[in-house]
Amino acid sequence: MRARRLHATSLGSGAELPRSDLIAALTPAEARALLYEWTFWARPNQSPPNGEWRVWLVLAGRGFGKTRTGAEMIRARVTARTAHRLALVAPTAGDARDVMVEGESGILAISPPWERPRYEPSKRRLTWPNGAIATLFSADEPERLRGPQHDAAWCDELASWRHPEAWDMLMFGLRLGGDPRVVVTTTPRTTSLIRGLIADPTVIVTRGTTYENRANLASAFFGQIIRKYQGTRLGRQELEAELLEDVPGALWNRGMLEGLRVRAAPPLTRVVVAIDPAASSTERADETGIIVAGKDAGGRGWVLADASGRYQPTEWAKTAVSAYRAHRADRIVAEVNNGGDMVEATLRVIEPNAPFSAVRASRGKVTRAEPIAALYEQGRVHHLGVFPELEDQMCAFTADAHGNVLTRSAGYSPDRVDALVWALTDLLVDAMPAEGIYEVYRQLSGQLAGIGKRDS
């Protein structure tokens, strides 16, 4: 088509025409077609790498255009008839539907009418006019990827997958055709899976920042979000797409958590839902931490779920009660320093009969967290899957010389960690005899050695 010829002219050597002049020279039909000509609009690091490759890892900040990049990669493979059976994998089934398929930059939105696939939500399937079929998968259900075969795949937000084995199941099935390929689009987090892909010499890694796509993002986003997070540790990860290493002096580190991660939990003798309510519910308010944890017969702790987020009071109450019911918990534990009796009253509106315990913070966050960090050091707490936001907070949880927590300097308040500490304190620390607690402390070196005496 003429639009493509003009595009080729714009990319050639010599006197190239500005894009605005090229667009002005098009007929209405050509201009409409150009809207879907991704090679014209894509930035260089949004285009698939040249040569032979199997995995293309796009590590980029929020708003970079990762979704569009992944969707266009899938569209290009289908249009060229190099892919006929495809897999679309997201952290959850809802993410696959809402982002990868129906999102503003998803497959349906970026496909021209004459190429647009038919979407059948009940079958989790997209079917293109040329017969290519893509199936939607949730990384929360890795077993569904055991068996199906594919010749192309798109994995979105891989760093947030709760069950990394979903990646293994996908790769075992990526065996159709002569050139099976997968594109991974994700904001970076320091997980063993992401680090392994970066270290793999056969993986093509493309990096990008939020700032590269500034022209296509709302000015309010830059006015508020950039101002709040620019220069912070969280901003370096979410905006500049840095893969951040462990924070010196943090109570937890990535290696520790990876070593304590499991795929299944044993029968549990007790389960609690712990809540650290936010003091307000404005847009800039802290999160409400909601963590589900359990204890087994051997006295080990198991982190089962993280339902934290920014909620109105009735919303966090509904979320906590939903978690209480889903996990058949024995009790809801909530900090009441900021809300007092209103915290319990809010919960009672949703679930009048749930067993409830109010806890008050009489010591600082670091002092409360240190015994829990000691239990992790002892290998007595396990994570059932991956909890990216919680683990980010844990691995940035540091204190200054006076024992004041420093995680706010990283761009957030450690509300998820607070809820985790309340849950595991109720399950493990409060249930231990005093000498048991001090024995845990004594087995740690340096920093934790004197906690028992200092807090007695």
Wavefront OBJ file of the C-alpha trace (Angstrom):
o trace
v 0.000 0.000 0.000
v 1.067 3.598 -0.545
v 1.179 4.263 3.197
v 3.812 1.578 3.586
v 5.827 2.959 0.665
v 5.745 6.415 2.254
v 6.791 4.866 5.554
v 9.717 3.154 3.858
v 10.717 6.496 2.366
v 10.660 8.069 5.824
v 13.080 5.416 7.061
v 15.447 5.483 4.090
v 18.658 7.386 3.723
v 18.857 10.797 2.172
v 16.234 13.532 2.489
v 13.500 11.942 4.587
v 10.133 13.635 4.866
v 8.853 14.564 8.326
v 6.076 12.290 9.560
v 3.576 15.131 9.500
v 4.255 15.685 5.761
v 3.914 11.970 5.072
v 0.566 11.788 6.826
v -0.709 14.898 5.048
v 0.061 13.269 1.685
v -2.133 10.233 2.354
v -5.694 9.692 1.163
v -8.323 9.097 3.912
v -8.235 5.364 3.221
v -4.449 5.290 3.431
v -4.474 7.346 6.623
v -6.924 4.896 8.165
v -4.704 1.986 7.191
v -1.654 3.761 8.584
v -3.279 3.806 12.018
v -2.629 0.064 12.166
v 0.871 0.141 10.640
v 2.855 -0.602 13.792
v 6.247 -0.304 12.137
v 5.423 3.366 11.493
v 4.502 4.179 15.089
v 6.747 1.882 17.127
v 9.862 3.153 18.811
v 12.976 1.100 18.003
v 12.895 -0.791 21.309
v 9.261 -1.779 20.713
v 10.110 -3.696 17.548
v 11.030 -7.421 17.680
v 14.763 -8.129 17.526
v 16.300 -9.237 14.264
v 17.833 -12.657 13.792
v 17.092 -15.934 15.489
v 15.803 -15.943 19.041
v 13.351 -17.865 21.191
v 12.623 -15.514 24.124
v 12.338 -11.726 23.920
v 12.252 -10.150 27.386
v 10.938 -6.583 27.490
v 11.825 -5.046 30.878
v 10.222 -1.610 30.976
v 8.648 0.948 33.279
v 4.975 1.705 33.766
v 3.434 3.365 30.730
v 6.320 2.424 28.414
v 3.964 0.658 26.018
v 4.677 -2.945 27.035
v 1.126 -4.127 26.390
v 1.094 -2.629 22.894
v 4.485 -4.204 22.207
v 3.279 -7.656 23.206
v -0.032 -7.361 21.372
v 1.665 -6.200 18.177
v 4.163 -9.046 18.375
v 1.274 -11.528 18.478
v -0.550 -9.751 15.655
v 2.573 -9.752 13.474
v 3.155 -13.480 13.957
v -0.475 -14.276 13.124
v -0.551 -11.979 10.070
v 2.671 -13.487 8.706
v 1.197 -16.967 9.286
v 4.214 -17.973 11.352
v 1.987 -18.699 14.360
v -1.178 -20.775 14.407
v -1.532 -21.946 18.018
v -0.720 -19.247 20.539
v -0.754 -18.864 24.332
v -1.551 -15.636 26.184
v -0.481 -15.899 29.817
v -1.076 -13.278 32.537
v -0.784 -13.302 36.347
v -4.545 -13.947 36.633
v -7.418 -14.824 34.318
v -8.801 -11.322 34.809
v -5.504 -9.762 33.733
v -5.440 -11.861 30.572
v -8.933 -10.705 29.665
v -8.791 -7.086 30.824
v -5.264 -6.211 29.699
v -4.056 -8.573 26.998
v -7.331 -8.953 25.077
v -9.795 -6.180 25.932
v -7.407 -3.496 27.207
v -6.837 -0.146 25.496
v -3.643 -1.548 23.998
v -4.811 -5.150 23.905
v -5.171 -7.410 20.907
v -8.738 -6.402 20.021
v -7.966 -2.671 20.168
v -4.835 -2.797 18.011
v -6.213 -5.104 15.333
v -7.677 -3.538 12.164
v -11.293 -4.528 11.430
v -10.264 -6.783 8.555
v -7.888 -8.755 10.819
v -9.709 -8.581 14.155
v -10.080 -11.965 15.869
v -13.320 -13.284 17.322
v -13.187 -13.405 21.107
v -15.060 -16.165 22.946
v -14.689 -15.450 26.694
v -16.366 -18.691 27.760
v -13.757 -20.680 25.821
v -10.864 -18.339 26.755
v -10.098 -18.169 23.045
v -9.336 -15.777 20.200
v -9.808 -16.946 16.619
v -8.417 -14.947 13.671
v -9.921 -14.916 10.165
v -6.936 -16.927 8.883
v -7.610 -19.724 11.387
v -4.967 -18.927 14.016
v -6.133 -19.554 17.594
v -4.869 -18.046 20.852
v -5.856 -19.474 24.241
v -5.846 -17.420 27.447
v -4.134 -18.831 30.539
v -3.696 -17.711 34.130
v -0.303 -18.183 35.775
v -2.276 -18.950 38.935
v -3.211 -22.259 37.273
v 0.084 -23.632 35.947
v -1.353 -27.131 35.448
v -3.568 -25.839 32.630
v -0.373 -25.265 30.634
v 0.617 -28.892 31.029
v -0.218 -30.552 27.724
v -1.213 -27.805 25.253
v 1.314 -27.136 22.474
v 2.030 -23.723 20.959
v 4.181 -22.034 18.351
v 4.045 -18.544 19.897
v 3.277 -17.022 23.281
v 2.959 -13.696 25.045
v 3.618 -13.583 28.790
v 2.575 -10.396 30.571
v 3.971 -9.183 33.936
v 6.048 -12.310 34.427
v 7.699 -10.811 37.520
v 4.294 -10.830 39.242
v 3.411 -14.451 38.541
v 2.541 -16.116 41.823
v 3.540 -19.562 40.538
v 6.768 -19.363 38.496
v 6.337 -23.006 37.463
v 3.733 -21.734 34.986
v 6.705 -20.512 32.938
v 8.229 -23.995 32.920
v 4.947 -25.575 31.819
v 4.615 -23.011 29.009
v 8.132 -23.570 27.728
v 7.684 -27.359 27.675
v 4.716 -26.817 25.356
v 6.349 -24.236 23.086
v 7.323 -26.840 20.520
v 5.148 -26.432 17.423
v 6.417 -25.223 14.055
v 9.925 -24.476 12.986
v 10.437 -21.237 14.918
v 8.432 -21.046 18.185
v 8.878 -17.714 19.983
v 7.695 -15.994 23.166
v 7.645 -12.327 24.128
v 7.679 -11.390 27.819
v 6.513 -7.914 28.840
v 7.029 -6.987 32.480
v 8.023 -4.355 34.969
v 11.204 -5.721 36.558
v 11.321 -7.257 39.996
v 14.221 -9.186 41.429
v 12.798 -12.696 41.240
v 14.807 -15.808 40.492
v 12.871 -16.277 37.258
v 13.641 -12.781 35.938
v 17.268 -12.972 36.991
v 17.602 -16.340 35.298
v 16.230 -15.002 32.017
v 18.541 -11.983 32.098
v 21.525 -14.242 32.691
v 20.549 -16.590 29.841
v 22.658 -15.676 26.776
v 19.957 -17.003 24.440
v 17.369 -14.488 25.734
v 17.131 -11.115 23.996
v 16.600 -8.386 26.623
v 15.126 -4.986 25.748
v 14.891 -2.225 28.361
v 12.816 0.924 28.421
v 11.572 3.620 30.795
v 8.294 5.406 31.410
v 9.821 8.643 30.143
v 10.219 7.300 26.599
v 6.452 7.303 26.109
v 5.768 10.648 27.758
v 4.085 12.093 24.654
v 1.342 9.469 24.901
v 0.721 9.659 28.646
v -1.585 12.026 30.512
v 0.142 15.142 31.805
v -1.545 14.576 35.174
v 0.275 11.257 35.439
v 3.621 12.995 35.179
v 2.507 15.857 37.375
v 1.498 13.578 40.247
v 3.144 10.166 39.911
v 6.526 11.310 38.668
v 6.758 14.025 41.294
v 5.937 11.533 44.043
v 8.184 8.657 43.001
v 11.000 10.135 40.899
v 14.337 9.425 42.532
v 12.911 6.932 45.036
v 13.744 3.256 45.090
v 10.211 2.375 44.001
v 10.419 4.929 41.197
v 13.686 3.485 39.957
v 11.974 0.117 39.656
v 8.526 1.118 38.363
v 9.487 4.100 36.174
v 13.109 3.545 35.162
v 12.815 -0.266 35.056
v 15.900 -0.912 37.159
v 16.339 -4.410 38.513
v 17.054 -3.500 42.112
v 19.330 -5.591 44.267
v 19.005 -6.121 48.004
v 19.019 -3.102 50.301
v 21.960 -3.102 52.728
v 20.690 -3.574 56.280
v 17.207 -4.746 55.286
v 15.627 -7.316 57.621
v 14.866 -9.601 54.658
v 16.615 -10.286 51.359
v 15.626 -11.892 48.065
v 17.782 -14.963 48.486
v 16.221 -15.705 51.853
v 12.686 -15.459 50.483
v 13.448 -17.544 47.400
v 14.816 -20.282 49.628
v 11.606 -20.301 51.678
v 9.201 -20.353 48.732
v 7.045 -23.453 48.302
v 4.331 -24.725 45.970
v 2.098 -26.395 48.540
v 1.397 -26.128 52.257
v 0.767 -28.975 54.707
v -2.453 -29.183 56.740
v -2.655 -26.092 58.936
v -3.742 -26.045 62.545
v -4.627 -22.352 62.579
v -5.173 -19.562 60.022
v -5.570 -15.831 60.639
v -6.293 -12.765 58.533
v -4.316 -9.745 59.737
v -5.241 -6.148 58.883
v -3.234 -2.954 59.166
v -5.907 -0.325 58.304
v -4.922 2.889 56.574
v -5.548 6.065 58.550
v -7.447 7.647 55.625
v -8.946 6.635 52.284
v -7.837 9.455 49.977
v -6.029 8.840 46.673
v -2.677 9.497 48.333
v -3.439 7.460 51.449
v -1.352 4.505 52.527
v -2.505 1.017 51.669
v -4.476 -1.190 54.012
v -2.375 -4.269 54.625
v -4.348 -7.540 54.534
v -2.322 -10.738 54.908
v -3.511 -14.326 55.348
v -1.130 -16.659 57.178
v -1.290 -20.032 58.869
v 0.592 -22.334 61.216
v 1.208 -26.066 60.870
v 1.527 -28.734 63.526
v 5.291 -28.305 63.580
v 5.062 -24.637 64.507
v 6.071 -23.278 61.100
v 4.379 -20.245 59.561
v 2.876 -20.136 56.058
v 2.065 -16.934 54.197
v -0.978 -17.807 52.103
v -2.303 -14.605 50.504
v -1.806 -10.851 50.186
v -5.056 -8.950 49.611
v -3.666 -5.503 50.472
v -4.608 -2.367 48.588
v -6.056 1.131 48.773
v -9.629 0.752 49.968
v -12.495 2.655 51.498
v -13.260 1.296 55.000
v -16.167 -0.870 53.861
v -14.065 -2.141 50.949
v -11.159 -3.325 53.091
v -13.630 -4.902 55.503
v -15.297 -6.820 52.648
v -11.902 -7.859 51.288
v -10.719 -9.086 54.687
v -13.939 -10.992 55.361
v -13.765 -12.539 51.887
v -10.228 -13.744 52.655
v -11.402 -14.999 56.068
v -14.096 -17.099 54.410
v -12.012 -18.272 51.444
v -9.210 -19.565 53.665
v -11.525 -20.780 56.437
v -9.577 -18.681 58.898
v -9.928 -18.981 62.650
v -9.635 -15.292 63.474
v -9.267 -11.763 62.143
v -6.533 -9.708 63.778
v -6.423 -5.936 63.244
v -4.329 -3.040 64.494
v -6.573 -0.446 66.138
v -4.130 2.375 66.882
v -5.670 4.644 64.248
v -9.254 3.428 64.157
v -10.000 2.242 67.683
v -13.401 0.602 68.076
v -14.366 1.683 64.558
v -12.117 -1.019 63.072
v -14.053 -3.824 64.739
v -17.376 -2.096 64.127
v -16.627 -1.849 60.391
v -15.822 -5.542 60.235
v -18.919 -6.492 62.240
v -21.125 -4.824 59.648
v -19.837 -7.317 57.074
v -19.379 -10.404 59.268
v -20.992 -10.094 62.730
v -19.782 -13.474 63.994
v -16.136 -13.545 62.937
v -13.732 -14.051 65.881
v -11.788 -10.808 66.238
v -8.682 -9.668 68.096
v -7.608 -6.049 68.402
v -3.885 -5.362 68.663
v -2.154 -2.120 69.558
v 1.327 -1.059 68.529
v 3.163 -0.171 71.733
v 6.598 -0.521 70.139
v 8.081 0.704 66.876
v 7.705 -1.056 63.535
v 11.291 -2.282 63.491
v 11.140 -3.711 67.016
v 7.923 -5.550 66.135
v 9.360 -6.842 62.860
v 12.708 -8.112 64.159
v 11.341 -11.264 65.864
v 9.498 -12.146 62.647
v 12.664 -11.613 60.600
v 14.386 -13.927 63.088
v 11.848 -16.649 62.344
v 12.560 -16.264 58.616
v 16.281 -16.571 59.360
v 15.491 -19.805 61.175
v 13.638 -21.124 58.105
v 10.393 -21.281 60.073
v 8.234 -19.221 57.708
v 7.394 -20.133 54.104
v 5.696 -18.266 51.253
v 3.090 -20.201 49.295
v 3.908 -18.734 45.891
v 5.125 -15.222 45.070
v 3.863 -11.998 46.647
v 5.653 -9.270 44.669
v 4.445 -6.119 46.457
v 4.791 -7.639 49.919
v 8.251 -8.987 49.167
v 9.350 -5.656 47.706
v 8.425 -4.009 51.006
v 10.119 -6.715 53.055
v 13.387 -6.407 51.139
v 13.372 -2.601 51.511
v 12.544 -2.626 55.235
v 15.505 -0.939 56.912
v 16.071 1.169 60.001
v 18.247 4.151 60.806
v 20.589 4.379 63.778
v 17.665 5.253 66.050
v 15.529 2.306 64.959
v 13.183 4.341 62.791
v 11.868 2.512 59.733
v 13.136 3.910 56.433
v 10.821 2.286 53.906
v 8.868 5.524 53.382
v 11.956 6.901 51.671
v 11.494 4.136 49.096
v 8.140 5.581 48.055
v 5.678 3.709 50.247
v 4.672 2.882 53.785
v 5.242 -0.755 54.796
v 1.577 -1.555 55.428
v 1.797 -5.037 53.925
v 4.774 -5.820 56.143
v 2.885 -4.499 59.179
v -0.006 -6.858 58.456
v 2.443 -9.735 57.932
v 4.076 -9.008 61.275
v 0.715 -8.936 63.080
v -0.315 -12.247 61.491
v 2.881 -14.123 62.288
v 3.138 -12.582 65.742
v -0.333 -13.891 66.570
v 0.441 -17.327 65.131
v 4.028 -17.905 66.191
v 5.507 -15.347 68.587
v 2.620 -14.915 71.024
v 2.223 -18.701 71.106
v 5.862 -19.288 72.080
v 7.065 -19.333 75.686
v 9.327 -16.412 76.501
v 12.431 -18.599 76.603
v 11.555 -19.856 73.107
v 11.544 -16.344 71.731
v 14.876 -15.519 73.294
v 16.367 -18.741 71.970
v 15.490 -17.571 68.451
v 17.186 -14.264 69.161
v 20.303 -15.865 70.602
v 20.830 -17.944 67.477
v 21.175 -14.844 65.368
v 24.401 -12.912 65.202
v 25.219 -9.238 65.616
v 22.182 -7.097 64.982
v 19.557 -9.339 66.624
v 21.630 -10.735 69.456
v 20.412 -8.347 72.145
v 16.767 -7.911 71.237
v 15.484 -10.095 74.068
v 17.136 -8.030 76.807
v 16.376 -4.693 75.202
v 12.659 -5.385 74.925
v 12.189 -7.129 78.263
l 1 2 3 4 5 6 7 8 9 10 11 12 13 14 15 16 17 18 19 20 21 22 23 24 25 26 27 28 29 30 31 32 33 34 35 36 37 38 39 40 41 42 43 44 45 46 47 48 49 50 51 52 53 54 55 56 57 58 59 60 61 62 63 64 65 66 67 68 69 70 71 72 73 74 75 76 77 78 79 80 81 82 83 84 85 86 87 88 89 90 91 92 93 94 95 96 97 98 99 100 101 102 103 104 105 106 107 108 109 110 111 112 113 114 115 116 117 118 119 120 121 122 123 124 125 126 127 128 129 130 131 132 133 134 135 136 137 138 139 140 141 142 143 144 145 146 147 148 149 150 151 152 153 154 155 156 157 158 159 160 161 162 163 164 165 166 167 168 169 170 171 172 173 174 175 176 177 178 179 180 181 182 183 184 185 186 187 188 189 190 191 192 193 194 195 196 197 198 199 200 201 202 203 204 205 206 207 208 209 210 211 212 213 214 215 216 217 218 219 220 221 222 223 224 225 226 227 228 229 230 231 232 233 234 235 236 237 238 239 240 241 242 243 244 245 246 247 248 249 250 251 252 253 254 255 256 257 258 259 260 261 262 263 264 265 266 267 268 269 270 271 272 273 274 275 276 277 278 279 280 281 282 283 284 285 286 287 288 289 290 291 292 293 294 295 296 297 298 299 300 301 302 303 304 305 306 307 308 309 310 311 312 313 314 315 316 317 318 319 320 321 322 323 324 325 326 327 328 329 330 331 332 333 334 335 336 337 338 339 340 341 342 343 344 345 346 347 348 349 350 351 352 353 354 355 356 357 358 359 360 361 362 363 364 365 366 367 368 369 370 371 372 373 374 375 376 377 378 379 380 381 382 383 384 385 386 387 388 389 390 391 392 393 394 395 396 397 398 399 400 401 402 403 404 405 406 407 408 409 410 411 412 413 414 415 416 417 418 419 420 421 422 423 424 425 426 427 428 429 430 431 432 433 434 435 436 437 438 439 440 441 442 443 444 445 446 447 448 449 450 451 452 453 454 455 456
